[in-house]
């Protein structure tokens, strides 16, 4: 029963995320000259790297939402994630080709705050 409840909570969070993405402006409309965007993403916990490797998220600019919310990588984290939309959109609107940032998770693990921090390096090209 616990596993089913956890799966339904995860499905509900995914549905809410898809709804926010569907309601968001399109990236191509917000930054018309943007041709490509890649985000190299990693997470650290209490200053040290976590077991998950760094990965690259390639954004399909033509139909991507202008929303950059990345779920927390900790499977035990509740209500967490990383909303880096403001940082990413500010840099893209300024025409930056390379930029980086970080964001602490605002979720919780048990009765404690989640200790994960997302770090990203972005690479963009423009027309």
C-alpha positions, -999 to +999 in steps of 0.1 A: +000+000+000+028+024+008+044+018-026+011+025-044+006+057-025+042+068-033+037+060-070+004+079-071+021+109-054+049+108-080+023+105-108+004+135-094+036+156-092+045+146-128+010+156-140+012+190-122+047+196-138+032+188-173+003+211-167+027+240-157+048+232-189+017+232-211+005+265-197+039+282-200+050+304-229+071+286-255+109+292-254+110+299-291+085+328-286+104+342-256+139+340-272+132+340-310+169+339-320+178+309-298+188+279-319+201+254-293+204+250-256+221+223-235+222+221-197+249+201-180+234+192-147+248+177-115+237+176-079+258+179-047+248+171-011+264+189+018+292+200-005+301+166-019+289+150-052+261+125-051+261+090-067+242+101-098+264+112-126+263+146-143+240+145-173+232+168-202+197+179-209+193+191-245+164+214-249+142+211-281+139+248-286+111+246-312+085+233-288+101+236-253+083+256-226+101+287-212+101+269-179+132+252-163+121+232-133+143+202-125+130+176-100+152+168-071+173+137-077+169+123-042+141+097-044+132+103-007+128+140-012+092+152-008+079+184-026+114+193-037+130+204-069+149+232-086+133+261-104+161+278-124+137+295-149+146+330-138+183+325-141+181+307-174+157+331-191+176+362-179+208+348-195+190+337-227+173+371-232+207+387-227+221+365-255+246+348-233+262+317-250+276+302-218+264+306-182+260+287-150+240+286-118+229+266-088+198+261-067+192+245-034+163+220-031+133+233-012+119+199-003+123+177+027+136+143+035+118+130+066+117+158+091+148+175+077+154+199+048+167+183+017+205+188+015+208+187-023+220+215-045+217+214-083+245+229-103+243+236-140+264+249-169+244+260-200+256+264-235+234+283-260+236+292-297+217+319-315+209+328-351 
